[in-house]
Amino acid sequence: KEYIAATYKGLGTGDVPYSITSYNTSRFMGIGPKFGVNATSMAYHHFSIVAKLAAALLVGAMHSKTTFNSMGQLNPTPVKTGLADQTETRVVPEIDSQLGIKYAIAFASGSLLTLQAGYKIAVYINGINQVVPTALALSGSSFNEGVMAIGSSAQVQSDLGLNGPYLGVSWAF
């Protein structure tokens, strides 16, 4: 899920101030097969190096919603304009990898405590959908009145990338 809010401020006809706030939400939930390799190499005593590379094809519903609040000096109350509220079935490829260090302790009872830390990257290709205006229909002092009229719109897809350090603890008993 991604949520973006952007505010634009400026001067309209006769230097009258206006403000437009755009709210974009994109949510994808899908399922599908995931294939990959997971390798662990013993480094020193209880320490191991862990590497993983995997890919998936996720099929599911993508919901996109875009609304705008606009206001001007003549109408200080925000006017809400809905541009999109749609759900589509999509296929989203996903690629992820990680590289880390693992420390494992085996206990006499047969249980195993594992601590793992490293860096992980995940990319969802075209996992975000936004509906954005491509042209505004302006009439005289529409911004001054706090009204935003949308002339045309387009859908824009972009990738969602998640990356950063990770820490994991597991206990098998």
Secondary structure by P-SEA (a helix, b strand, c coil): cbbbbbbbbbbccccbbbbbbbbbbbbbbbbbbbbbbbbbbbccccbbbbbbbbbbbbbbbbbbbbbbbbbccccccbbbbbcccbbbbbbbbbbbbccbbbbbbbccccbbbbbbbbbbbbbbcccbbbbbbcccccccccccccbbbbcbbbbbbbbbbbbbbbbbbbbcc
